[in-house]
Amino acid sequence: MSTRERRERSDSSDVVLQELFRESVEKFPKFMGALAIGAVGGYGRGELSPGSDLDLLIIHDGSMPSESLLEFVNSVLYPLWDQARAVDHSVRTRAETKVAAEADLKVAMGLLDLRAIAGNFELVTAVAQEAQESWRRNFKRNFAGIVSSVLERESRSGELAYLLEPDLKESRGGLRDITTIRAMALTGSVPIALDRLAAAENLLANVRDSLHQCSGRGRDQLLLSQQDAVAKAMNFADADALMLEVAKSARTVDYVMSLTIHRIENTKAKKLFRKRSDSVIGLGLRVHNEEVVLEPAEISEGDSGFGLRAAAAAVQLGLPLSIDATVYIAENFTALPTPWPRQSREDLVALLGAGESLIKVWEALDQEGIVESWIPEWSHVRFLPQRNALHRHTVDRHMLETAVRASALIRNVHRPDLLLVAAALHDLGKGFLDLDHSEYGEVLMRPLAHRLGFSDEDCETLALLVREHLLLSTVATRRDLDDPATIAHVVQHVGNAETLELLHALSIADGEATGRTAWSDWKARLVADLVSRSLSAMAGIEPAAQLELTPSQIARSAEGELWIEISAHENNFEIEIISPDQVGLLSMVAGALTISRLNVRSARTRTVGESAVMKWIVVLDPHAELPTAVKLEELLRRAFRGELDLSDRLSERIANYRKFPGIPVAPPIVRASNDLATNATVLEVRMHDRPGILYTVAKAVSRFGVDIRAAIVATLGAEAFDTLYLTDLQGNALSEERAVLLANQVEQLLLTQ
């Protein structure tokens, strides 16, 4: 099967039609110049598959009597029908063709490939030129219909790359989409990467040809029962190898289609809002025409983390990466050091935690081979098909869909970063013959987690999550939950409540990503019951540990003076502050750091005597000034004296942060509980990260009339997880009623900002 064979098949049909035209028109010599036969659609392009219809447009100038015209048409078509040739035809004048194209998008697109076969070529040429001019002129009006037809086909025929039995023509990413992309390219409205489609189009067309020949029918759905025969005819090792290439090609088509639609939509928006300007969103990153683009001049040589930084920024804004950006990242790729810097790991977590926004950006990176450059283990599962009725997606897409589902569950766990990484990589061990994918996945996960820069303890947790990701659903549906041995089995395999919390969320995400067949309400209830029983048999989850003070910190705190030290580490800065304690100290320091464009990644604070010891890890916003102890001390002293309006300055930063579309996020969760070990109330805040969170929380707590004894702040990807140890003015934990009231007030405040 090849382009040449499709062309020869078209040429052969041309010869047949030319002869039929000659024989038919001889009966009406007076009207010889009034008639023509043209080919449209795939036949017009010279791309006939073995089972394709002959798409014909019979054009006349209107001078021929209707009875004679009907006789002519029948004399052309009946011999074709007698030979069992499938023919799709229309008979129109030039004016009628124009009206039909104006009214019917399918007709208009088909005419873009109009080619003369027989008769009056000038008549066909005139119709073809008029059709193309009309297409360009009416494109703005037709664009909504084009998008609607793409979405309708997807709804009806699914996504080609992920179907067990795809329609090679009609499914999303199939041959019909390629035709649509080429039609949009004819308008010249935006640049379209047609060169990317060549290999994909050739592969899909060849598979379609082989399917027609193997099945002896003109149907385009590649059924499971036919895949082995088609694979053999095309010299693939097996059907899995065939379907891998089909998936790869379909995803390329879908990527180009999605980006084309996005660019056209935002070109239209730009014309409506001409005053919209580009916005800088990070070092070497800006938003242009609602895409994230790169500024190569601002990217330092050897900056190995800029690709992840760009991807994380794009998904969190709900915007795509431009093709130029992904190409630049691939062409200028620099391997990340081992282990990865903390910022790069956090960027990966932010990328994985963006929900649906993840899919398109990850696909763009994957199209350029960037993902497997970051994570070489990805190469094996890339486009890997799963030929069973439970799974809807290829292995790699299934893991991404699991991450998407997991992103909706991150408020339910203490370590959203571990959940998201485990979700995105839990099936990494699939596709290796004679190896259990969970066990081999554990083998792959442990060194990978070390490369990503996780601690030894976190690496073991990730390895366990991959190994046991099927444990809860298997046990819940196959064993007696009333049997103590069942609960003991789970406790033995999982180990602690925090890991069980993660495993439960991973089980839900994995099941939902697989589909309703694999994850029913009944199974969800059984798993929840199993988890509840197992948690009851375990010790609870301990609050985050408070800052351990060194002798020098204790000595400095006794001096009762403001002291600041700043040191640079990799891509961040460590700021140590010792200050006399006062009401609102934590909120003032957090606010001062935020308005200095220093984004807090983590912090630990603790009150000792009459002073507070604070240790902050921050990263700089683009174009922010390098922090110095002198500048920060002056800023803090102004805040302590009440000379600095932190609220207004922070409002400006928050407003700037919110000017992009962003992504849907779950509402914040604030919980309060008493910790007997420290005689304090532990306030936990979980929410999507943004400027000013800690300032807002600490200020609200101070106004409530309680002391902040210690704080542990963590930013995990794009999620903020803040823990505050609180006491009343007598140094005791709050009453249960007062703790709940405080948590509700803080949560409502965060919801309204």
C-alpha positions in Angstrom: 0.0 0.0 0.0 1.4 3.4 -0.9 0.6 6.8 -2.3 1.7 5.6 -5.7 -0.9 2.8 -5.6 -3.6 5.2 -4.6 -2.7 7.5 -7.4 -2.7 4.7 -9.9 -6.1 3.6 -8.6 -7.4 7.1 -9.1 -5.9 7.4 -12.6 -7.4 4.1 -13.6 -10.8 5.3 -12.5 -10.2 8.5 -14.5 -9.7 6.5 -17.6 -13.0 4.5 -17.1 -14.9 7.8 -16.5 -13.4 9.5 -19.5 -14.5 6.6 -21.7 -18.0 6.6 -20.2 -18.3 10.4 -20.7 -17.2 10.1 -24.3 -19.7 7.3 -25.0 -22.5 9.1 -23.2 -22.0 12.6 -24.7 -22.0 11.2 -28.2 -25.7 11.0 -27.9 -25.9 14.7 -27.2 -23.2 16.4 -29.5 -25.0 19.7 -29.3 -24.2 19.9 -25.5 -20.7 18.5 -25.5 -19.3 21.8 -24.2 -22.0 22.2 -21.7 -21.0 19.1 -19.6 -18.1 18.1 -17.3 -17.2 15.5 -14.7 -15.1 16.4 -11.7 -13.8 14.4 -8.8 -14.1 15.8 -5.3 -12.9 14.7 -1.8 -10.3 11.9 -1.6 -10.9 11.0 -5.3 -10.2 14.6 -6.2 -6.9 14.4 -4.4 -6.1 11.3 -6.3 -6.1 9.2 -3.0 -8.5 6.4 -3.8 -8.4 3.4 -1.4 -9.6 0.0 -2.5 -13.0 0.5 -1.0 -13.5 4.2 -1.4 -16.5 5.7 -3.1 -16.1 7.6 -6.4 -17.1 11.1 -5.3 -18.2 12.8 -8.5 -19.6 16.3 -9.3 -21.3 16.4 -12.7 -21.5 20.0 -13.8 -23.6 21.4 -16.6 -24.3 25.0 -17.8 -28.1 24.8 -17.5 -28.8 24.7 -21.2 -29.5 21.0 -21.5 -33.1 19.8 -21.1 -33.7 18.0 -17.8 -34.8 14.7 -19.6 -31.6 14.7 -21.7 -29.5 15.6 -18.7 -30.9 12.7 -16.7 -30.3 10.3 -19.6 -26.7 11.5 -19.8 -26.1 11.0 -16.1 -27.6 7.6 -16.1 -25.5 6.5 -19.0 -22.4 7.5 -17.1 -23.4 6.0 -13.7 -25.2 2.7 -14.6 -22.1 0.9 -15.9 -20.3 1.8 -12.7 -23.2 0.5 -10.6 -23.4 -2.6 -12.7 -19.7 -3.2 -11.7 -20.6 -2.8 -8.0 -18.6 0.5 -7.8 -19.7 2.7 -5.0 -20.5 6.2 -6.3 -21.4 9.3 -4.5 -22.5 11.9 -7.0 -24.2 15.3 -7.4 -25.4 17.1 -10.5 -25.3 20.9 -10.4 -24.8 24.0 -12.4 -22.1 26.4 -11.4 -24.6 28.6 -9.6 -26.2 25.7 -7.9 -22.8 24.5 -6.7 -22.1 27.9 -5.2 -25.4 27.9 -3.3 -24.8 24.4 -2.0 -21.3 25.3 -0.8 -22.6 28.3 1.0 -25.3 26.2 2.7 -23.3 23.0 3.5 -19.9 22.9 5.1 -19.2 19.4 3.9 -19.9 20.4 0.3 -17.7 23.4 0.6 -14.8 21.4 1.9 -15.2 18.7 -0.7 -15.0 21.3 -3.5 -11.6 22.4 -2.3 -10.2 19.2 -3.9 -12.3 19.5 -7.1 -10.4 18.1 -10.1 -11.5 17.9 -13.7 -11.8 14.4 -15.2 -13.7 14.8 -18.5 -15.7 17.3 -20.5 -15.4 21.1 -20.3 -12.3 21.6 -18.1 -12.8 25.4 -18.1 -16.2 24.9 -16.4 -14.6 22.7 -13.7 -11.7 25.2 -13.2 -14.1 28.1 -12.8 -16.1 26.2 -10.2 -13.0 25.1 -8.3 -11.6 28.7 -8.2 -14.9 30.1 -7.1 -15.1 27.4 -4.3 -11.6 28.3 -3.0 -12.3 32.0 -3.1 -15.6 31.5 -1.3 -13.9 29.2 1.3 -11.4 32.0 2.2 -14.0 34.7 2.1 -16.4 32.8 4.4 -13.9 31.1 6.7 -14.6 33.2 9.7 -18.3 32.3 9.4 -17.5 28.6 8.7 -15.0 28.2 11.5 -17.5 27.6 14.3 -19.0 24.9 12.1 -15.6 23.3 11.5 -14.9 23.1 15.2 -18.4 21.8 15.9 -17.9 19.0 13.2 -14.6 18.0 14.8 -16.1 17.7 18.2 -19.2 15.9 16.8 -17.0 13.3 15.1 -15.0 12.9 18.3 -18.3 12.4 20.3 -19.6 9.9 17.7 -16.4 8.0 16.8 -14.0 8.6 19.8 -10.3 9.3 19.7 -8.4 7.2 17.2 -5.3 6.9 19.4 -7.1 5.3 22.3 -9.8 3.0 20.8 -9.5 -0.7 20.7 -11.4 -0.7 17.3 -10.9 2.8 15.8 -12.4 4.4 12.8 -9.4 5.3 10.7 -11.3 8.1 8.9 -13.9 9.5 11.3 -12.3 9.2 14.8 -10.5 12.2 16.3 -6.9 12.2 14.9 -8.0 10.3 11.8 -7.9 11.0 8.0 -11.0 13.3 8.1 -9.1 15.5 10.6 -6.1 15.7 8.2 -8.4 16.9 5.4 -9.9 19.5 7.7 -6.5 20.8 8.8 -5.5 21.1 5.1 -8.7 23.0 4.4 -7.9 25.4 7.2 -4.4 25.9 5.9 -5.7 27.1 2.6 -7.1 30.2 4.2 -3.6 31.3 5.4 -5.2 32.6 8.6 -2.5 31.1 10.9 0.7 29.1 10.3 0.0 25.4 10.3 2.7 22.7 10.6 1.5 20.6 7.7 5.0 19.0 7.4 4.2 17.2 10.7 1.2 15.4 9.1 3.0 13.7 6.2 4.2 10.6 7.9 1.0 10.2 10.0 -1.2 10.6 6.9 0.8 8.1 4.9 0.6 5.5 7.7 -3.1 5.9 8.3 -3.9 5.8 4.6 -1.8 2.6 4.2 -3.5 1.0 7.1 -6.9 1.9 5.6 -5.9 0.4 2.2 -4.8 -2.8 3.8 -8.0 -3.0 5.9 -10.1 -2.6 2.7 -8.1 -5.4 1.0 -8.0 -7.8 3.9 -11.7 -7.4 4.7 -12.9 -7.1 1.1 -15.1 -4.2 2.3 -15.0 -0.4 2.2 -15.5 0.0 6.0 -12.9 2.1 7.8 -13.3 0.7 11.3 -10.3 -1.4 12.3 -11.9 -4.2 14.2 -9.9 -6.4 16.6 -10.7 -9.4 14.5 -9.0 -7.8 11.5 -5.9 -6.2 13.2 -3.7 -9.3 13.0 -4.4 -9.7 9.2 -3.7 -6.0 8.6 -0.5 -6.2 10.6 0.7 -9.2 8.7 -0.1 -7.6 5.3 1.9 -4.5 6.3 4.8 -6.5 7.7 4.4 -5.5 11.3 5.6 -7.9 14.0 2.1 -8.2 15.4 -1.1 -6.3 15.9 0.3 -4.5 19.0 3.1 -3.1 16.9 0.6 -1.9 14.3 -1.7 -0.3 16.8 1.3 1.5 18.4 2.1 3.2 15.1 -1.6 4.0 14.6 -1.8 5.6 18.0 1.4 7.6 17.4 0.1 8.9 14.1 -3.3 9.8 15.4 -1.8 11.7 18.3 0.3 13.7 15.9 -2.8 14.6 13.9 -4.8 15.5 17.1 -1.9 17.7 18.3 -1.7 19.7 15.1 -5.5 20.0 15.0 -5.8 21.2 18.6 -3.1 23.7 18.2 -4.5 25.0 14.9 -8.0 25.5 16.4 -6.4 27.2 19.4 -4.4 29.6 17.2 -7.3 30.5 15.0 -9.6 31.1 18.0 -7.1 33.4 19.7 -6.2 35.2 16.4 -9.9 36.2 16.3 -9.8 37.2 19.9 -6.7 39.3 19.4 -8.5 41.3 16.6 -11.4 41.9 18.9 -9.1 43.1 21.8 -6.3 44.9 20.0 -5.0 46.5 23.2 -4.1 43.2 24.8 -0.4 43.0 25.4 2.1 40.2 26.0 2.8 39.3 29.7 6.0 38.1 31.3 5.2 35.1 33.5 8.7 33.8 34.3 12.3 34.0 33.5 12.4 33.5 29.7 8.6 33.0 29.5 5.7 35.1 28.3 2.2 34.8 27.1 1.6 35.7 23.5 -1.7 35.2 21.7 -2.9 33.0 24.6 0.1 30.6 24.2 3.2 30.3 26.4 6.2 31.2 24.3 9.9 31.4 25.1 12.4 34.3 25.1 15.6 32.5 24.3 17.7 35.6 25.0 16.7 35.4 28.7 17.4 31.7 29.1 20.8 31.1 30.6 23.1 28.7 28.8 23.0 25.4 30.6 19.6 26.2 32.3 18.5 22.6 32.3 15.2 23.3 34.1 13.7 25.8 31.6 11.6 23.2 29.8 9.9 22.0 33.0 9.5 25.6 34.1 7.7 26.5 30.8 5.5 23.4 31.0 4.5 24.0 34.6 3.7 27.7 33.9 1.6 26.8 30.8 -0.6 24.2 32.5 -1.2 26.3 35.6 -2.3 29.1 33.4 -4.5 26.8 31.4 -2.7 27.7 28.2 -0.8 25.6 25.6 2.9 25.7 24.9 3.5 27.0 21.4 5.0 24.6 18.8 8.0 26.9 18.5 8.5 26.6 22.3 8.5 22.8 22.3 10.8 22.7 19.3 13.2 25.1 21.0 13.2 23.0 24.2 13.9 19.8 22.3 16.7 21.4 20.2 18.4 23.0 23.1 17.8 20.2 25.6 20.2 20.0 28.5 20.0 17.0 30.8 19.0 17.7 34.4 21.6 16.9 37.0 21.1 13.8 39.2 19.4 14.3 41.5 17.1 16.9 40.0 17.1 20.3 41.6 14.2 20.9 44.0 12.7 23.5 41.7 12.6 21.2 38.7 11.0 18.5 40.8 8.4 21.0 42.0 7.8 22.0 38.4 7.1 18.4 37.5 4.6 18.1 40.3 2.9 21.4 39.3 2.7 20.0 35.7 1.2 16.7 36.9 -1.3 18.4 39.2 -3.0 20.7 36.7 -5.9 18.5 35.9 -7.2 18.4 32.3 -4.7 21.2 31.3 -1.9 18.6 31.7 -2.9 16.5 28.7 -2.3 19.0 25.8 0.9 20.4 27.2 2.3 16.9 28.0 1.3 15.8 24.5 3.1 18.7 23.0 6.3 17.8 24.9 5.9 14.2 24.0 5.5 15.0 20.3 9.1 16.4 20.5 10.5 13.5 22.5 11.1 15.8 25.5 9.3 13.6 28.1 11.5 10.6 27.4 14.5 12.8 27.6 13.5 13.8 31.1 12.3 10.3 32.0 13.9 7.6 29.8 11.6 4.9 31.3 8.7 6.7 29.5 10.0 5.4 26.1 8.8 1.9 26.6 5.2 2.8 27.5 4.9 5.6 25.0 1.9 4.8 22.7 1.9 1.2 24.2 -1.6 -0.3 23.4 -3.7 -2.2 26.0 -5.7 -4.6 24.0 -8.3 -5.5 26.7 -11.9 -4.4 27.2 -11.3 -2.7 30.5 -8.9 -0.1 29.3 -9.9 2.9 27.1 -6.4 4.3 26.6 -2.8 3.4 25.7 -0.6 2.9 28.8 1.0 6.3 28.7 -2.3 8.1 28.3 -3.9 6.0 31.0 -1.2 7.1 33.4 -1.8 10.8 32.5 -5.6 10.3 32.9 -4.8 8.8 36.4 -2.8 11.9 37.2 -5.8 14.1 36.1 -8.1 12.2 38.4 -5.5 12.3 41.2 -5.4 16.1 40.9 -9.0 16.2 42.1 -8.0 14.2 45.3 -4.9 16.1 46.4 -6.9 17.8 49.3 -7.4 14.3 50.7 -3.8 13.5 51.3 -0.8 15.0 53.2 1.6 14.5 50.3 0.0 15.5 47.0 3.4 15.5 45.3 3.8 11.7 46.0 0.3 11.0 44.9 0.7 12.8 41.6 4.1 11.3 40.7 2.8 7.8 41.6 -0.4 8.3 39.6 1.6 9.4 36.5 4.0 6.5 36.6 2.2 3.7 38.3 2.0 1.5 35.2 5.6 2.1 34.1 6.3 -1.7 34.4 3.8 -2.7 31.7 4.7 -4.2 28.4 7.6 -6.3 29.6 6.9 -10.0 28.8 6.8 -12.5 31.7 7.2 -9.7 34.3 4.4 -8.6 36.7 4.0 -5.0 35.9 3.5 -3.9 39.5 6.6 -5.7 40.7 8.7 -4.5 37.8 7.2 -1.0 38.2 8.6 -0.9 41.7 12.0 -1.9 40.4 11.9 1.0 37.9 10.4 3.5 40.3 12.9 3.4 43.1 16.0 4.7 41.1 13.7 7.0 39.1 12.4 8.6 42.3 16.0 9.1 43.5 16.8 10.8 40.2 13.9 13.1 40.6 15.4 14.2 43.9 13.1 12.7 46.4 14.4 11.7 49.9 15.2 8.0 50.6 12.0 7.7 52.6 9.9 9.2 49.8 11.5 6.9 47.3 10.4 3.9 49.3 6.9 5.3 49.6 6.7 5.8 45.8 8.0 2.3 45.1 5.4 0.9 47.5 2.6 2.8 45.9 3.6 1.5 42.4 4.0 -2.1 43.7 0.7 -2.1 45.6 -1.5 0.1 43.4 -3.9 -2.8 42.8 -3.9 -4.0 46.5 -6.9 -2.2 47.8 -9.3 -2.9 44.9 -8.2 -6.6 44.8 -8.5 -7.2 48.5 -11.8 -5.3 48.8 -13.5 -7.3 46.0 -12.0 -10.8 46.8 -11.7 -11.1 50.5 -14.0 -11.0 53.6 -13.7 -7.5 55.1 -15.0 -8.8 58.4 -12.1 -11.2 58.7 -9.3 -9.6 60.9 -6.7 -11.4 58.7 -7.9 -9.3 55.8 -7.2 -6.0 57.6 -3.9 -7.4 59.0 -2.9 -8.2 55.4 -3.4 -4.6 54.3 -1.7 -3.1 57.3 1.3 -5.4 56.8 1.7 -4.5 53.1 1.1 -0.7 53.5 2.7 0.0 56.8 1.3 3.4 58.0 -1.7 5.6 57.8 -0.1 8.3 55.5 0.8 5.7 52.9 -2.7 4.1 53.1 -4.2 7.6 52.6 -2.1 7.9 49.4 -2.8 4.4 48.2 -6.6 5.0 48.6 -6.4 8.1 46.5 -4.3 6.3 43.9 -6.7 3.4 43.7 -9.6 5.8 43.1 -7.7 7.8 40.4 -6.5 4.6 38.7 -10.0 3.1 38.7 -11.7 6.2 37.4 -9.1 6.6 34.6 -9.7 3.0 33.5 -13.5 3.4 33.2 -16.8 2.5 34.8 -16.3 -1.1 33.9 -13.3 -1.2 36.2 -14.4 1.3 38.9 -18.1 1.1 39.9 -19.8 2.7 42.8 -19.9 -0.8 44.4 -16.2 -1.2 44.2 -15.6 2.3 45.5 -17.7 1.6 48.6 -15.9 -1.6 49.2 -12.5 0.0 49.0 -13.5 2.9 51.2 -14.8 0.4 53.8 -11.5 -1.5 53.7 -9.5 1.7 54.1 -11.6 2.8 57.0 -11.2 -0.5 58.8 -7.4 -0.5 58.1 -7.0 3.0 59.4 -8.7 2.1 62.6 -6.0 -0.6 63.1 -3.2 1.9 62.5 -1.7 4.7 64.5 -3.0 8.1 63.2 -1.0 10.5 61.0 1.4 12.7 63.1 1.4 16.4 62.5 4.3 17.9 60.7 7.4 18.2 62.9 8.3 21.6 64.3 11.7 23.2 63.6 14.6 21.8 65.6 16.6 24.7 67.0 20.4 24.7 67.0 22.4 26.0 70.0 23.5 29.1 68.0 19.8 29.9 67.1 18.8 29.6 70.8 21.7 31.9 71.8 20.8 34.5 69.2 17.1 34.4 70.1 18.1 35.2 73.7 19.7 38.5 72.5 16.3 39.9 71.5 17.5 41.6 68.3 16.4 41.3 64.7 19.0 39.2 62.8 18.8 38.1 59.1 21.1 35.9 57.0 20.5 35.0 53.3 22.4 32.3 51.4 21.9 31.1 47.8 21.3 27.4 47.0 20.8 26.1 43.5 17.7 28.0 42.2 16.5 29.3 45.5 17.5 31.3 48.5 17.5 30.3 52.2 16.6 33.1 54.6 17.1 32.7 58.3 15.4 35.3 60.5 15.5 35.7 64.3 13.3 38.4 65.6 11.7 39.5 68.9 8.2 38.0 68.9 5.2 40.2 68.5 1.5 39.9 67.5 1.3 39.4 63.7 5.0 38.7 63.3 4.5 35.7 61.0 2.0 37.6 58.7 4.3 40.6 58.5 7.4 38.5 57.5 5.3 36.5 55.0 3.9 39.7 53.5 7.3 41.4 53.3 8.7 38.4 51.4 5.7 38.3 49.0 5.8 42.0 48.1 9.6 41.6 47.5 8.6 39.1 44.8 10.1 36.2 46.8 7.9 33.1 46.5 7.9 30.9 49.5 8.6 27.3 48.8 8.9 26.1 52.4 9.3 27.5 55.8 9.6 26.4 59.4 9.2 28.8 62.3 9.3 28.3 66.1 8.9 30.6 69.1 11.5 30.2 71.8 11.3 32.5 74.8 10.5 36.1 73.7 11.8 35.5 70.1 10.9 33.7 67.0 13.3 31.7 64.8 12.3 31.4 61.1 13.9 29.5 58.3 12.5 30.3 54.8 13.2 28.8 51.4 12.2 31.2 48.6 12.5 31.5 44.8 12.6 34.8 42.9 9.9 36.0 40.5 11.2 37.0 37.1 13.2 40.2 37.1 13.0 40.5 40.9 15.9 42.1 42.7 18.4 39.7 44.5 17.5 39.7 48.2 19.9 41.1 50.7 19.8 41.1 54.4 20.0 44.9 54.5 17.0 45.5 52.2 14.9 42.9 53.9 15.8 44.2 57.4 14.7 47.7 56.4 11.5 46.4 54.9 10.7 44.4 58.1 11.4 47.3 60.4 9.0 49.5 58.4 6.4 46.8 58.7 7.0 46.5 62.4 6.5 50.2 62.8 3.3 50.2 60.8 4.8 52.3 58.0 4.1 49.7 55.3 0.7 48.9 54.0 1.2 45.2 53.2 -2.5 44.5 52.4 -2.6 46.9 49.4 0.7 45.8 48.0 -0.4 42.2 48.3 -3.7 42.9 46.6 -1.8 44.2 43.6 0.3 41.0 43.4 -2.8 38.8 43.7 -4.7 40.8 41.0 -1.7 40.4 38.6 -1.6 36.7 39.4 -5.3 36.3 38.5 -5.3 38.0 35.0 -4.8 34.7 33.2 -7.5 32.1 32.7 -6.0 29.6 35.0 -7.3 26.1 35.7 -10.2 24.8 37.8 -9.1 24.1 41.4 -10.7 22.6 44.4 -11.7 25.0 47.2 -9.3 25.4 50.2 -9.7 23.1 53.1 -8.9 24.2 56.6 -8.9 21.8 59.5 -8.1 22.2 63.2 -7.3 19.4 65.7 -5.6 19.3 69.1 -2.2 17.6 69.5 -1.8 16.2 73.0 2.0 15.8 72.6 2.5 19.5 72.2 -0.6 20.8 74.0 -1.3 22.9 71.0 -4.1 23.2 68.3 -2.8 22.2 64.9 -4.4 24.2 62.1 -3.9 22.7 58.6 -4.5 24.7 55.4 -4.6 22.9 52.1 -5.2 24.9 48.9 -3.9 25.9 45.5 -0.8 28.0 45.8 -1.0 31.8 45.1 0.7 34.9 46.5 -0.2 35.9 50.1 -1.7 32.7 51.5 0.5 32.6 54.6 0.1 36.3 55.2 -3.7 36.0 55.0 -3.8 32.9 57.3 -1.4 34.3 59.9 -3.1 37.7 60.0 -6.5 36.0 60.5 -5.1 33.8 63.3 -3.5 36.8 65.1 -6.8 38.7 64.9 -8.5 35.7 66.5 -6.5 36.4 69.6 -4.2 33.3 69.7 -0.5 32.8 69.5 1.4 31.1 66.7 3.9 28.9 68.4 5.3 27.3 65.3 4.6 27.1 61.5 5.5 24.5 58.9 4.9 25.7 55.3 5.3 23.5 52.3 4.7 24.2 48.6 4.3 20.9 46.8 4.1 21.6 43.1 1.3 24.1 42.8 -0.3 23.2 46.2 0.3 25.0 49.5 0.2 22.9 52.6 0.6 25.1 55.7 0.5 23.8 59.3 0.4 26.1 62.3 0.7 25.2 66.0 -1.5 27.5 68.0 -2.2 28.2 71.7 -4.4 30.6 73.6 -2.8 33.5 75.5 -2.2 31.1 78.5 -0.2 28.7 76.3 -2.9 26.0 76.1 -4.6 24.3 73.2 -7.9 25.9 72.1 -11.2 24.3 73.0 -12.8 22.1 70.4 -15.5 24.7 69.7 -13.1 27.6 69.4 -10.7 25.6 67.1 -13.6 24.7 64.7 -14.7 28.3 64.7 -11.2 29.5 63.8 -10.8 26.9 61.0 -14.2 28.0 59.5 -13.3 31.7 59.6 -9.9 31.1 57.9 -11.5 28.9 55.3 -14.2 31.5 54.5 -11.5 34.2 54.3 -9.5 32.2 51.8 -12.6 31.5 49.7 -13.4 35.2 49.4 -9.9 36.3 48.3 
